[in-house]
Amino acid sequence: MRALVATASKHGSTRAIGETVAARIRDGGHDAVVRDVGEVGSADLLQADAVVLGSATYGARLLSAAATFATRLEEEFDGPVWLFAVGLKNLTKDPVRPATTRPGRDGYRPGRFPVFGGMIDNDTLSVAERALIGALGAKNRDLRDLELVEAWADMVAMQLTTPDRAQGSSSTLPVV
């Protein structure tokens, strides 16, 4: 199967996690490509059997580009869709059974999805972002847990291996 990993990333941390997800899907025997949500064309969706959508979170909100893309998926794509988010800290201890995080905007298919910790590099932030991050005490840190990301991506790849079970959403992943 061919998976499209579409990411909405402001500073690159979500994109990097998307690259890790795609690599694990490829290790699972599938084809996977990574694109920024703003660069996904109609041909990309036509060629994809499944989509993994990842978004950075700011103030506990997903990026508007991800919400817009999710709405587009609802209109243009019939295959399974998995979601993940990247925030200041890792909210997902068990990627097979993520916390009860649910999409907060229209356009996201209902279901649970993992929120992985990201990386903060103060040199890439705006003045306002540096002030906010400084107030939260989160400057210059890397909270990416690639083992958790890989475990979740392996579950996605496993579901893709059994197309009749590939329903999308982390809440449909089998418990192993």
ABEGO torsion letter per residue (X at the ends): XBBBBBBBBAAGAAAAAAAAAAAAAAAAGBBBBBBBAAABBAAAAAABABBBBBBBBBGGBBBAAAAAAAAAAAAABABBBBBBBBBABBABABAABBBABBBABBGBBBEBBBBBBBBBBAAABBAAAAAAAAAAGABGBBABBAAAAAAAAAAAAAAAABAAABAEEAAABBBX
